[in-house]
Amino acid sequence: MTESAALRILLAEDEEAMRTYLARALEKAGYEVVSVDRGTEAVPLLEAEHFDLLLSDIVMPEMDGIELAQRCNEVSPATKVMFITGFAAVTLKASREQPTAKVLSKPFHLRDLVLEVERVFEDQAQASL
């Protein structure tokens, strides 16, 4: 991958306003973002395309973010996972079931989101050295 290629993020967030808000912030920070409104829509994309990061809400209809992350680990093990949630109890469950995934609790500032995403990719770069 060349230095100029944008890192690709798959954003799964069922709330439309939040999805638009997050996608816009990440695109402004230089990432290529594909966004979907449910986990069941994200799985075929993970199977067909390369994504560097899955950024997923945890509480979604049809398939929750934890189940989505488990599918992601199966079909695209190189894809990093990061969760966003407004529920503290769900954060604990996510930490137990996906210990390597970062969990960002709502509400958060967009700057914090971008910093956390950058940190995930920095950690990835360090690991590959």
KOLVEX-728489 format. One record per atom (N, C-alpha, C): x negated, y, z negated; residue number from 1; atom name; residue in three letters. Coordinates in nm, 4 decimals, padded with zeros to 6 digits. Example, Ala and Ser with C-alpha at 12.3 -4.5 7.8 and 13.67 -1.06 7.14 Angstrom:
2
+----------+----------+----------+------+------+------+
:       xx :       yy :       zz : resi : name : resn :
+----------+----------+----------+------+------+------+
: -01.3190 : -00.5690 : -00.7800 :    1 :    N :  ALA :
: -01.2300 : -00.4500 : -00.7800 :    1 :   CA :  ALA :
: -01.3200 : -00.3300 : -00.7800 :    1 :    C :  ALA :
: -01.2850 : -00.2250 : -00.7080 :    2 :    N :  SER :
: -01.3670 : -00.1060 : -00.7140 :    2 :   CA :  SER :
: -01.2900 :  00.0030 : -00.7870 :    2 :    C :  SER :
+----------+----------+----------+------+------+------+
***
This chain:
129
+----------+----------+----------+------+------+------+
:       xx :       yy :       zz : resi : name : resn :
+----------+----------+----------+------+------+------+
: -00.0843 : -00.1179 :  00.0000 :    1 :    N :  MET :
:  00.0000 :  00.0000 :  00.0000 :    1 :   CA :  MET :
: -00.0884 :  00.1236 :  00.0000 :    1 :    C :  MET :
: -00.0600 :  00.2158 :  00.0867 :    2 :    N :  THR :
: -00.1399 :  00.3374 :  00.0942 :    2 :   CA :  THR :
: -00.1029 :  00.4331 : -00.0182 :    2 :    C :  THR :
: -00.1935 :  00.5230 : -00.0504 :    3 :    N :  GLU :
: -00.1701 :  00.6211 : -00.1560 :    3 :   CA :  GLU :
: -00.0496 :  00.7104 : -00.1271 :    3 :    C :  GLU :
: -00.0254 :  00.7380 :  00.0008 :    4 :    N :  SER :
:  00.0832 :  00.8289 :  00.0364 :    4 :   CA :  SER :
:  00.2210 :  00.7619 :  00.0322 :    4 :    C :  SER :
:  00.2249 :  00.6297 :  00.0281 :    5 :    N :  ALA :
:  00.3542 :  00.5609 :  00.0245 :    5 :   CA :  ALA :
:  00.4210 :  00.5855 : -00.1104 :    5 :    C :  ALA :
:  00.5458 :  00.6279 : -00.1055 :    6 :    N :  ALA :
:  00.6195 :  00.6543 : -00.2287 :    6 :   CA :  ALA :
:  00.6519 :  00.5223 : -00.2981 :    6 :    C :  ALA :
:  00.6430 :  00.5238 : -00.4292 :    7 :    N :  LEU :
:  00.6839 :  00.4078 : -00.5064 :    7 :   CA :  LEU :
:  00.8361 :  00.3985 : -00.4964 :    7 :    C :  LEU :
:  00.8864 :  00.2763 : -00.4828 :    8 :    N :  ARG :
:  01.0301 :  00.2561 : -00.4622 :    8 :   CA :  ARG :
:  01.0984 :  00.2149 : -00.5913 :    8 :    C :  ARG :
:  01.2081 :  00.2822 : -00.6210 :    9 :    N :  ILE :
:  01.2862 :  00.2546 : -00.7411 :    9 :   CA :  ILE :
:  01.4272 :  00.2151 : -00.7007 :    9 :    C :  ILE :
:  01.4751 :  00.1053 : -00.7590 :   10 :    N :  LEU :
:  01.6145 :  00.0651 : -00.7430 :   10 :   CA :  LEU :
:  01.6867 :  00.1085 : -00.8693 :   10 :    C :  LEU :
:  01.7810 :  00.1988 : -00.8557 :   11 :    N :  LEU :
:  01.8556 :  00.2537 : -00.9683 :   11 :   CA :  LEU :
:  01.9943 :  00.1913 : -00.9717 :   11 :    C :  LEU :
:  02.0269 :  00.1235 : -01.0811 :   12 :    N :  ALA :
:  02.1599 :  00.0646 : -01.0998 :   12 :   CA :  ALA :
:  02.2262 :  00.1365 : -01.2167 :   12 :    C :  ALA :
:  02.3258 :  00.2175 : -01.1856 :   13 :    N :  GLU :
:  02.3962 :  00.2986 : -01.2866 :   13 :   CA :  GLU :
:  02.5408 :  00.3113 : -01.2413 :   13 :    C :  GLU :
:  02.6347 :  00.2681 : -01.3261 :   14 :    N :  ASP :
:  02.7751 :  00.2675 : -01.2845 :   14 :   CA :  ASP :
:  02.8414 :  00.4044 : -01.2903 :   14 :    C :  ASP :
:  02.7871 :  00.4965 : -01.3671 :   15 :    N :  GLU :
:  02.8465 :  00.6297 : -01.3785 :   15 :   CA :  GLU :
:  02.7928 :  00.7192 : -01.2659 :   15 :    C :  GLU :
:  02.8815 :  00.7607 : -01.1768 :   16 :    N :  GLU :
:  02.8385 :  00.8311 : -01.0551 :   16 :   CA :  GLU :
:  02.7591 :  00.9585 : -01.0822 :   16 :    C :  GLU :
:  02.8059 :  01.0422 : -01.1742 :   17 :    N :  ALA :
:  02.7361 :  01.1688 : -01.2016 :   17 :   CA :  ALA :
:  02.5953 :  01.1426 : -01.2538 :   17 :    C :  ALA :
:  02.5816 :  01.0458 : -01.3433 :   18 :    N :  MET :
:  02.4509 :  01.0111 : -01.3995 :   18 :   CA :  MET :
:  02.3608 :  00.9534 : -01.2912 :   18 :    C :  MET :
:  02.4164 :  00.8682 : -01.2045 :   19 :    N :  ARG :
:  02.3386 :  00.8059 : -01.0965 :   19 :   CA :  ARG :
:  02.2821 :  00.9131 : -01.0026 :   19 :    C :  ARG :
:  02.3665 :  01.0083 : -00.9652 :   20 :    N :  THR :
:  02.3243 :  01.1172 : -00.8761 :   20 :   CA :  THR :
:  02.2161 :  01.2021 : -00.9418 :   20 :    C :  THR :
:  02.2380 :  01.2350 : -01.0679 :   21 :    N :  TYR :
:  02.1478 :  01.3175 : -01.1484 :   21 :   CA :  TYR :
:  02.0092 :  01.2521 : -01.1592 :   21 :    C :  TYR :
:  02.0084 :  01.1232 : -01.1922 :   22 :    N :  LEU :
:  01.8816 :  01.0498 : -01.2076 :   22 :   CA :  LEU :
:  01.8096 :  01.0338 : -01.0738 :   22 :    C :  LEU :
:  01.8842 :  00.9968 : -00.9704 :   23 :    N :  ALA :
:  01.8229 :  00.9771 : -00.8381 :   23 :   CA :  ALA :
:  01.7583 :  01.1066 : -00.7903 :   23 :    C :  ALA :
:  01.8288 :  01.2186 : -00.8078 :   24 :    N :  ARG :
:  01.7765 :  01.3471 : -00.7626 :   24 :   CA :  ARG :
:  01.6469 :  01.3816 : -00.8368 :   24 :    C :  ARG :
:  01.6447 :  01.3601 : -00.9676 :   25 :    N :  ALA :
:  01.5248 :  01.3912 : -01.0472 :   25 :   CA :  ALA :
:  01.4061 :  01.3052 : -01.0046 :   25 :    C :  ALA :
:  01.4302 :  01.1777 : -00.9800 :   26 :    N :  LEU :
:  01.3218 :  01.0873 : -00.9411 :   26 :   CA :  LEU :
:  01.2721 :  01.1177 : -00.8000 :   26 :    C :  LEU :
:  01.3636 :  01.1514 : -00.7105 :   27 :    N :  GLU :
:  01.3227 :  01.1880 : -00.5740 :   27 :   CA :  GLU :
:  01.2398 :  01.3158 : -00.5753 :   27 :    C :  GLU :
:  01.2799 :  01.4100 : -00.6597 :   28 :    N :  LYS :
:  01.2063 :  01.5355 : -00.6737 :   28 :   CA :  LYS :
:  01.0644 :  01.5102 : -00.7259 :   28 :    C :  LYS :
:  01.0502 :  01.4044 : -00.8073 :   29 :    N :  ALA :
:  00.9192 :  01.3678 : -00.8626 :   29 :   CA :  ALA :
:  00.8366 :  01.2863 : -00.7627 :   29 :    C :  ALA :
:  00.8920 :  01.2602 : -00.6439 :   30 :    N :  GLY :
:  00.8144 :  01.1935 : -00.5393 :   30 :   CA :  GLY :
:  00.8424 :  01.0456 : -00.5198 :   30 :    C :  GLY :
:  00.9430 :  00.9929 : -00.5865 :   31 :    N :  TYR :
:  00.9763 :  00.8511 : -00.5712 :   31 :   CA :  TYR :
:  01.0830 :  00.8316 : -00.4635 :   31 :    C :  TYR :
:  01.0804 :  00.7156 : -00.4014 :   32 :    N :  GLU :
:  01.1875 :  00.6786 : -00.3088 :   32 :   CA :  GLU :
:  01.2900 :  00.6026 : -00.3912 :   32 :    C :  GLU :
:  01.4143 :  00.6488 : -00.3908 :   33 :    N :  VAL :
:  01.5178 :  00.5900 : -00.4764 :   33 :   CA :  VAL :
:  01.6319 :  00.5335 : -00.3928 :   33 :    C :  VAL :
:  01.6687 :  00.4100 : -00.4245 :   34 :    N :  VAL :
:  01.7885 :  00.3482 : -00.3692 :   34 :   CA :  VAL :
:  01.8803 :  00.3284 : -00.4887 :   34 :    C :  VAL :
:  02.0025 :  00.3822 : -00.4817 :   35 :    N :  SER :
:  02.0896 :  00.3692 : -00.5985 :   35 :   CA :  SER :
:  02.2165 :  00.2914 : -00.5667 :   35 :    C :  SER :
:  02.2590 :  00.2126 : -00.6645 :   36 :    N :  VAL :
:  02.3806 :  00.1312 : -00.6548 :   36 :   CA :  VAL :
:  02.4612 :  00.1505 : -00.7826 :   36 :    C :  VAL :
:  02.5898 :  00.1175 : -00.7757 :   37 :    N :  ASP :
:  02.6750 :  00.1403 : -00.8919 :   37 :   CA :  ASP :
:  02.7035 :  00.0162 : -00.9754 :   37 :    C :  ASP :
:  02.6375 : -00.0952 : -00.9413 :   38 :    N :  ARG :
:  02.6589 : -00.2172 : -01.0205 :   38 :   CA :  ARG :
:  02.5460 : -00.3176 : -00.9952 :   38 :    C :  ARG :
:  02.5254 : -00.4037 : -01.0928 :   39 :    N :  GLY :
:  02.4198 : -00.5033 : -01.0825 :   39 :   CA :  GLY :
:  02.4395 : -00.6004 : -00.9685 :   39 :    C :  GLY :
:  02.5666 : -00.6377 : -00.9431 :   40 :    N :  THR :
:  02.5928 : -00.7340 : -00.8355 :   40 :   CA :  THR :
:  02.5556 : -00.6759 : -00.6991 :   40 :    C :  THR :
:  02.5536 : -00.5446 : -00.6870 :   41 :    N :  GLU :
:  02.5118 : -00.4802 : -00.5624 :   41 :   CA :  GLU :
:  02.3586 : -00.4725 : -00.5544 :   41 :    C :  GLU :
:  02.2928 : -00.4722 : -00.6688 :   42 :    N :  ALA :
:  02.1466 : -00.4607 : -00.6738 :   42 :   CA :  ALA :
:  02.0764 : -00.5913 : -00.6372 :   42 :    C :  ALA :
:  02.1331 : -00.7047 : -00.6750 :   43 :    N :  VAL :
:  02.0665 : -00.8343 : -00.6540 :   43 :   CA :  VAL :
:  02.0291 : -00.8597 : -00.5081 :   43 :    C :  VAL :
:  02.1226 : -00.8436 : -00.4114 :   44 :    N :  PRO :
:  02.0828 : -00.8685 : -00.2715 :   44 :   CA :  PRO :
:  01.9718 : -00.7743 : -00.2243 :   44 :    C :  PRO :
:  01.9694 : -00.6516 : -00.2756 :   45 :    N :  LEU :
:  01.8632 : -00.5584 : -00.2389 :   45 :   CA :  LEU :
:  01.7291 : -00.6064 : -00.2937 :   45 :    C :  LEU :
:  01.7290 : -00.6557 : -00.4171 :   46 :    N :  LEU :
:  01.6056 : -00.7086 : -00.4775 :   46 :   CA :  LEU :
:  01.5549 : -00.8299 : -00.3989 :   46 :    C :  LEU :
:  01.6475 : -00.9086 : -00.3459 :   47 :    N :  GLU :
:  01.6092 : -01.0270 : -00.2688 :   47 :   CA :  GLU :
:  01.5540 : -00.9892 : -00.1315 :   47 :    C :  GLU :
:  01.6053 : -00.8809 : -00.0730 :   48 :    N :  ALA :
:  01.5712 : -00.8463 :  00.0649 :   48 :   CA :  ALA :
:  01.4597 : -00.7433 :  00.0793 :   48 :    C :  ALA :
:  01.4409 : -00.6581 : -00.0209 :   49 :    N :  GLU :
:  01.3467 : -00.5475 : -00.0091 :   49 :   CA :  GLU :
:  01.2483 : -00.5466 : -00.1257 :   49 :    C :  GLU :
:  01.1412 : -00.4689 : -00.1083 :   50 :    N :  HIS :
:  01.0440 : -00.4526 : -00.2165 :   50 :   CA :  HIS :
:  01.0780 : -00.3281 : -00.2980 :   50 :    C :  HIS :
:  01.0823 : -00.3446 : -00.4304 :   51 :    N :  PHE :
:  01.0972 : -00.2306 : -00.5207 :   51 :   CA :  PHE :
:  00.9882 : -00.2406 : -00.6268 :   51 :    C :  PHE :
:  00.9308 : -00.1264 : -00.6625 :   52 :    N :  ASP :
:  00.8277 : -00.1226 : -00.7663 :   52 :   CA :  ASP :
:  00.8903 : -00.1226 : -00.9051 :   52 :    C :  ASP :
:  01.0126 : -00.0663 : -00.9144 :   53 :    N :  LEU :
:  01.0782 : -00.0546 : -01.0447 :   53 :   CA :  LEU :
:  01.2284 : -00.0713 : -01.0290 :   53 :    C :  LEU :
:  01.2873 : -00.1468 : -01.1220 :   54 :    N :  LEU :
:  01.4320 : -00.1540 : -01.1361 :   54 :   CA :  LEU :
:  01.4650 : -00.0683 : -01.2577 :   54 :    C :  LEU :
:  01.5401 :  00.0375 : -01.2363 :   55 :    N :  LEU :
:  01.5842 :  00.1256 : -01.3446 :   55 :   CA :  LEU :
:  01.7333 :  00.1021 : -01.3585 :   55 :    C :  LEU :
:  01.7730 :  00.0396 : -01.4689 :   56 :    N :  SER :
:  01.9112 : -00.0054 : -01.4808 :   56 :   CA :  SER :
:  01.9764 :  00.0372 : -01.6104 :   56 :    C :  SER :
:  02.1008 :  00.0816 : -01.5975 :   57 :    N :  ASP :
:  02.1850 :  00.0992 : -01.7147 :   57 :   CA :  ASP :
:  02.2066 : -00.0414 : -01.7694 :   57 :    C :  ASP :
:  02.2326 : -00.0541 : -01.8982 :   58 :    N :  ILE :
:  02.2553 : -00.1875 : -01.9530 :   58 :   CA :  ILE :
:  02.4029 : -00.2238 : -01.9470 :   58 :    C :  ILE :
:  02.4900 : -00.1309 : -01.9835 :   59 :    N :  VAL :
:  02.6329 : -00.1591 : -01.9872 :   59 :   CA :  VAL :
:  02.6953 : -00.1199 : -01.8528 :   59 :    C :  VAL :
:  02.7271 : -00.2231 : -01.7718 :   60 :    N :  MET :
:  02.7888 : -00.2020 : -01.6403 :   60 :   CA :  MET :
:  02.8915 : -00.3116 : -01.6169 :   60 :    C :  MET :
:  02.9900 : -00.2851 : -01.5306 :   61 :    N :  PRO :
:  03.0884 : -00.3901 : -01.4987 :   61 :   CA :  PRO :
:  03.0253 : -00.5019 : -01.4146 :   61 :    C :  PRO :
:  03.0884 : -00.6173 : -01.4177 :   62 :    N :  GLU :
:  03.0504 : -00.7354 : -01.3380 :   62 :   CA :  GLU :
:  02.9229 : -00.8028 : -01.3848 :   62 :    C :  GLU :
:  02.8127 : -00.7303 : -01.3941 :   63 :    N :  MET :
:  02.6843 : -00.7869 : -01.4363 :   63 :   CA :  MET :
:  02.6123 : -00.6799 : -01.5164 :   63 :    C :  MET :
:  02.5784 : -00.7105 : -01.6416 :   64 :    N :  ASP :
:  02.5102 : -00.6075 : -01.7210 :   64 :   CA :  ASP :
:  02.3627 : -00.5976 : -01.6820 :   64 :    C :  ASP :
:  02.2977 : -00.4945 : -01.7320 :   65 :    N :  GLY :
:  02.1589 : -00.4687 : -01.6956 :   65 :   CA :  GLY :
:  02.0626 : -00.5778 : -01.7378 :   65 :    C :  GLY :
:  02.0921 : -00.6436 : -01.8493 :   66 :    N :  ILE :
:  02.0028 : -00.7503 : -01.8975 :   66 :   CA :  ILE :
:  02.0094 : -00.8701 : -01.8027 :   66 :    C :  ILE :
:  02.1305 : -00.9046 : -01.7632 :   67 :    N :  GLU :
:  02.1465 : -01.0142 : -01.6658 :   67 :   CA :  GLU :
:  02.0807 : -00.9764 : -01.5328 :   67 :    C :  GLU :
:  02.0974 : -00.8517 : -01.4922 :   68 :    N :  LEU :
:  02.0344 : -00.8031 : -01.3692 :   68 :   CA :  LEU :
:  01.8820 : -00.8140 : -01.3789 :   68 :    C :  LEU :
:  01.8264 : -00.7756 : -01.4932 :   69 :    N :  ALA :
:  01.6810 : -00.7837 : -01.5126 :   69 :   CA :  ALA :
:  01.6333 : -00.9289 : -01.5050 :   69 :    C :  ALA :
:  01.7126 : -01.0213 : -01.5592 :   70 :    N :  GLN :
:  01.6755 : -01.1629 : -01.5523 :   70 :   CA :  GLN :
:  01.6750 : -01.2114 : -01.4066 :   70 :    C :  GLN :
:  01.7752 : -01.1696 : -01.3292 :   71 :    N :  ARG :
:  01.7782 : -01.2043 : -01.1862 :   71 :   CA :  ARG :
:  01.6605 : -01.1417 : -01.1129 :   71 :    C :  ARG :
:  01.6292 : -01.0166 : -01.1497 :   72 :    N :  CYS :
:  01.5162 : -00.9461 : -01.0892 :   72 :   CA :  CYS :
:  01.3869 : -01.0231 : -01.1150 :   72 :    C :  CYS :
:  01.3684 : -01.0704 : -01.2385 :   73 :    N :  ASN :
:  01.2482 : -01.1477 : -01.2721 :   73 :   CA :  ASN :
:  01.2382 : -01.2748 : -01.1881 :   73 :    C :  ASN :
:  01.3532 : -01.3336 : -01.1538 :   74 :    N :  GLU :
:  01.3544 : -01.4557 : -01.0731 :   74 :   CA :  GLU :
:  01.3216 : -01.4269 : -00.9260 :   74 :    C :  GLU :
:  01.3874 : -01.3251 : -00.8688 :   75 :    N :  VAL :
:  01.3751 : -01.3023 : -00.7239 :   75 :   CA :  VAL :
:  01.2642 : -01.2046 : -00.6860 :   75 :    C :  VAL :
:  01.2214 : -01.1218 : -00.7808 :   76 :    N :  SER :
:  01.1184 : -01.0219 : -00.7512 :   76 :   CA :  SER :
:  01.0317 : -00.9989 : -00.8755 :   76 :    C :  SER :
:  00.9519 : -01.1004 : -00.9138 :   77 :    N :  PRO :
:  00.8772 : -01.0938 : -01.0395 :   77 :   CA :  PRO :
:  00.7786 : -00.9770 : -01.0502 :   77 :    C :  PRO :
:  00.7371 : -00.9206 : -00.9394 :   78 :    N :  ALA :
:  00.6420 : -00.8083 : -00.9453 :   78 :   CA :  ALA :
:  00.7104 : -00.6752 : -00.9779 :   78 :    C :  ALA :
:  00.8423 : -00.6717 : -00.9684 :   79 :    N :  THR :
:  00.9168 : -00.5488 : -00.9952 :   79 :   CA :  THR :
:  00.9232 : -00.5229 : -01.1451 :   79 :    C :  THR :
:  00.8810 : -00.4042 : -01.1856 :   80 :    N :  LYS :
:  00.8898 : -00.3641 : -01.3265 :   80 :   CA :  LYS :
:  01.0358 : -00.3350 : -01.3585 :   80 :    C :  LYS :
:  01.0710 : -00.3431 : -01.4875 :   81 :    N :  VAL :
:  01.2086 : -00.3173 : -01.5299 :   81 :   CA :  VAL :
:  01.2092 : -00.2113 : -01.6390 :   81 :    C :  VAL :
:  01.3033 : -00.1177 : -01.6269 :   82 :    N :  MET :
:  01.3234 : -00.0157 : -01.7296 :   82 :   CA :  MET :
:  01.4739 :  00.0019 : -01.7467 :   82 :    C :  MET :
:  01.5176 :  00.0074 : -01.8724 :   83 :    N :  PHE :
:  01.6596 :  00.0218 : -01.9015 :   83 :   CA :  PHE :
:  01.6918 :  00.1628 : -01.9488 :   83 :    C :  PHE :
:  01.8148 :  00.2053 : -01.9198 :   84 :    N :  ILE :
:  01.8684 :  00.3271 : -01.9792 :   84 :   CA :  ILE :
:  02.0007 :  00.2889 : -02.0444 :   84 :    C :  ILE :
:  02.0265 :  00.3402 : -02.1642 :   85 :    N :  THR :
:  02.1518 :  00.3061 : -02.2324 :   85 :   CA :  THR :
:  02.1888 :  00.4121 : -02.3338 :   85 :    C :  THR :
:  02.3159 :  00.4189 : -02.3622 :   86 :    N :  GLY :
:  02.3644 :  00.5090 : -02.4659 :   86 :   CA :  GLY :
:  02.4020 :  00.4341 : -02.5920 :   86 :    C :  GLY :
:  02.3762 :  00.3044 : -02.5962 :   87 :    N :  PHE :
:  02.4179 :  00.2222 : -02.7085 :   87 :   CA :  PHE :
:  02.2977 :  00.1651 : -02.7831 :   87 :    C :  PHE :
:  02.2809 :  00.2029 : -02.9090 :   88 :    N :  ALA :
:  02.1654 :  00.1591 : -02.9891 :   88 :   CA :  ALA :
:  02.1613 :  00.0070 : -03.0050 :   88 :    C :  ALA :
:  02.2762 : -00.0551 : -03.0310 :   89 :    N :  ALA :
:  02.2797 : -00.2009 : -03.0502 :   89 :   CA :  ALA :
:  02.2364 : -00.2724 : -02.9225 :   89 :    C :  ALA :
:  02.2734 : -00.2176 : -02.8094 :   90 :    N :  VAL :
:  02.2357 : -00.2763 : -02.6808 :   90 :   CA :  VAL :
:  02.0851 : -00.2647 : -02.6600 :   90 :    C :  VAL :
:  02.0259 : -00.1557 : -02.7093 :   91 :    N :  THR :
:  01.8807 : -00.1369 : -02.7008 :   91 :   CA :  THR :
:  01.8082 : -00.2509 : -02.7712 :   91 :    C :  THR :
:  01.8563 : -00.2894 : -02.8890 :   92 :    N :  LEU :
:  01.7944 : -00.3991 : -02.9641 :   92 :   CA :  LEU :
:  01.8043 : -00.5304 : -02.8871 :   92 :    C :  LEU :
:  01.9211 : -00.5588 : -02.8285 :   93 :    N :  LYS :
:  01.9410 : -00.6813 : -02.7509 :   93 :   CA :  LYS :
:  01.8456 : -00.6819 : -02.6299 :   93 :    C :  LYS :
:  01.8341 : -00.5683 : -02.5641 :   94 :    N :  ALA :
:  01.7460 : -00.5593 : -02.4476 :   94 :   CA :  ALA :
:  01.6016 : -00.5836 : -02.4875 :   94 :    C :  ALA :
:  01.5607 : -00.5283 : -02.6008 :   95 :    N :  SER :
:  01.4230 : -00.5445 : -02.6476 :   95 :   CA :  SER :
:  01.3919 : -00.6911 : -02.6772 :   95 :    C :  SER :
:  01.4907 : -00.7629 : -02.7291 :   96 :    N :  ARG :
:  01.4705 : -00.9056 : -02.7589 :   96 :   CA :  ARG :
:  01.4649 : -00.9889 : -02.6315 :   96 :    C :  ARG :
:  01.5561 : -00.9602 : -02.5374 :   97 :    N :  GLU :
:  01.5680 : -01.0445 : -02.4185 :   97 :   CA :  GLU :
:  01.4714 : -01.0073 : -02.3062 :   97 :    C :  GLU :
:  01.4257 : -00.8828 : -02.3035 :   98 :    N :  GLN :
:  01.3317 : -00.8372 : -02.2004 :   98 :   CA :  GLN :
:  01.2203 : -00.7590 : -02.2710 :   98 :    C :  GLN :
:  01.1350 : -00.8265 : -02.3479 :   99 :    N :  PRO :
:  01.0372 : -00.7562 : -02.4310 :   99 :   CA :  PRO :
:  00.9388 : -00.6669 : -02.3550 :   99 :    C :  PRO :
:  00.9170 : -00.6933 : -02.2268 :  100 :    N :  THR :
:  00.8228 : -00.6091 : -02.1521 :  100 :   CA :  THR :
:  00.8903 : -00.4872 : -02.0906 :  100 :    C :  THR :
:  01.0231 : -00.4811 : -02.0984 :  101 :    N :  ALA :
:  01.0966 : -00.3697 : -02.0372 :  101 :   CA :  ALA :
:  01.1028 : -00.2505 : -02.1319 :  101 :    C :  ALA :
:  01.0860 : -00.1330 : -02.0776 :  102 :    N :  LYS :
:  01.0993 : -00.0087 : -02.1517 :  102 :   CA :  LYS :
:  01.2483 :  00.0244 : -02.1613 :  102 :    C :  LYS :
:  01.2927 :  00.0733 : -02.2777 :  103 :    N :  VAL :
:  01.4316 :  00.1137 : -02.2947 :  103 :   CA :  VAL :
:  01.4352 :  00.2620 : -02.3276 :  103 :    C :  VAL :
:  01.5073 :  00.3383 : -02.2483 :  104 :    N :  LEU :
:  01.5218 :  00.4818 : -02.2694 :  104 :   CA :  LEU :
:  01.6658 :  00.5068 : -02.3122 :  104 :    C :  LEU :
:  01.6850 :  00.5656 : -02.4312 :  105 :    N :  SER :
:  01.8192 :  00.5879 : -02.4839 :  105 :   CA :  SER :
:  01.8765 :  00.7213 : -02.4388 :  105 :    C :  SER :
:  02.0024 :  00.7198 : -02.3980 :  106 :    N :  LYS :
:  02.0733 :  00.8427 : -02.3623 :  106 :   CA :  LYS :
:  02.1164 :  00.9119 : -02.4916 :  106 :    C :  LYS :
:  02.1235 :  01.0412 : -02.4974 :  107 :    N :  PRO :
:  02.0855 :  01.1333 : -02.3913 :  107 :   CA :  PRO :
:  01.9337 :  01.1524 : -02.3888 :  107 :    C :  PRO :
:  01.8798 :  01.1764 : -02.2733 :  108 :    N :  PHE :
:  01.7371 :  01.2053 : -02.2595 :  108 :   CA :  PHE :
:  01.7223 :  01.3169 : -02.1586 :  108 :    C :  PHE :
:  01.6110 :  01.3854 : -02.1656 :  109 :    N :  HIS :
:  01.5829 :  01.4932 : -02.0706 :  109 :   CA :  HIS :
:  01.5261 :  01.4299 : -01.9447 :  109 :    C :  HIS :
:  01.5570 :  01.4852 : -01.8302 :  110 :    N :  LEU :
:  01.5055 :  01.4297 : -01.7038 :  110 :   CA :  LEU :
:  01.3539 :  01.4239 : -01.7025 :  110 :    C :  LEU :
:  01.2907 :  01.5214 : -01.7642 :  111 :    N :  ARG :
:  01.1442 :  01.5230 : -01.7713 :  111 :   CA :  ARG :
:  01.0952 :  01.3969 : -01.8442 :  111 :    C :  ARG :
:  01.1673 :  01.3570 : -01.9517 :  112 :    N :  ASP :
:  01.1294 :  01.2362 : -02.0260 :  112 :   CA :  ASP :
:  01.1432 :  01.1117 : -01.9389 :  112 :    C :  ASP :
:  01.2492 :  01.1077 : -01.8581 :  113 :    N :  LEU :
:  01.2677 :  00.9948 : -01.7681 :  113 :   CA :  LEU :
:  01.1509 :  00.9848 : -01.6700 :  113 :    C :  LEU :
:  01.1171 :  01.0965 : -01.6074 :  114 :    N :  VAL :
:  01.0074 :  01.0972 : -01.5097 :  114 :   CA :  VAL :
:  00.8762 :  01.0574 : -01.5773 :  114 :    C :  VAL :
:  00.8524 :  01.1076 : -01.6978 :  115 :    N :  LEU :
:  00.7297 :  01.0715 : -01.7702 :  115 :   CA :  LEU :
:  00.7250 :  00.9223 : -01.8011 :  115 :    C :  LEU :
:  00.8377 :  00.8661 : -01.8421 :  116 :    N :  GLU :
:  00.8410 :  00.7224 : -01.8728 :  116 :   CA :  GLU :
:  00.8189 :  00.6383 : -01.7473 :  116 :    C :  GLU :
:  00.8780 :  00.6798 : -01.6360 :  117 :    N :  VAL :
:  00.8578 :  00.6076 : -01.5096 :  117 :   CA :  VAL :
:  00.7108 :  00.6161 : -01.4696 :  117 :    C :  VAL :
:  00.6515 :  00.7359 : -01.4815 :  118 :    N :  GLU :
:  00.5087 :  00.7511 : -01.4500 :  118 :   CA :  GLU :
:  00.4243 :  00.6602 : -01.5390 :  118 :    C :  GLU :
:  00.4609 :  00.6507 : -01.6664 :  119 :    N :  ARG :
:  00.3869 :  00.5659 : -01.7609 :  119 :   CA :  ARG :
:  00.3933 :  00.4192 : -01.7193 :  119 :    C :  ARG :
:  00.5103 :  00.3738 : -01.6752 :  120 :    N :  VAL :
:  00.5254 :  00.2353 : -01.6290 :  120 :   CA :  VAL :
:  00.4290 :  00.2085 : -01.5140 :  120 :    C :  VAL :
:  00.4211 :  00.3026 : -01.4189 :  121 :    N :  PHE :
:  00.3327 :  00.2835 : -01.3038 :  121 :   CA :  PHE :
:  00.1852 :  00.2987 : -01.3414 :  121 :    C :  PHE :
:  00.1536 :  00.3841 : -01.4396 :  122 :    N :  GLU :
:  00.0155 :  00.3950 : -01.4871 :  122 :   CA :  GLU :
: -00.0286 :  00.2642 : -01.5499 :  122 :    C :  GLU :
:  00.0605 :  00.2065 : -01.6329 :  123 :    N :  ASP :
:  00.0300 :  00.0776 : -01.6972 :  123 :   CA :  ASP :
:  00.0071 : -00.0302 : -01.5908 :  123 :    C :  ASP :
:  00.0883 : -00.0265 : -01.4853 :  124 :    N :  GLN :
:  00.0746 : -00.1223 : -01.3752 :  124 :   CA :  GLN :
: -00.0610 : -00.1035 : -01.3054 :  124 :    C :  GLN :
: -00.0987 :  00.0203 : -01.2824 :  125 :    N :  ALA :
: -00.2263 :  00.0505 : -01.2161 :  125 :   CA :  ALA :
: -00.3432 :  00.0039 : -01.3031 :  125 :    C :  ALA :
: -00.3334 :  00.0278 : -01.4339 :  126 :    N :  GLN :
: -00.4392 : -00.0140 : -01.5265 :  126 :   CA :  GLN :
: -00.4537 : -00.1666 : -01.5269 :  126 :    C :  GLN :
: -00.3380 : -00.2363 : -01.5249 :  127 :    N :  ALA :
: -00.3404 : -00.3816 : -01.5288 :  127 :   CA :  ALA :
: -00.4037 : -00.4403 : -01.4035 :  127 :    C :  ALA :
: -00.3915 : -00.3704 : -01.2910 :  128 :    N :  SER :
: -00.4454 : -00.4254 : -01.1664 :  128 :   CA :  SER :
: -00.5930 : -00.3930 : -01.1455 :  128 :    C :  SER :
: -00.6537 : -00.3164 : -01.2369 :  129 :    N :  LEU :
: -00.7954 : -00.2829 : -01.2236 :  129 :   CA :  LEU :
: -00.8838 : -00.3965 : -01.2678 :  129 :    C :  LEU :
+----------+----------+----------+------+------+------+
***
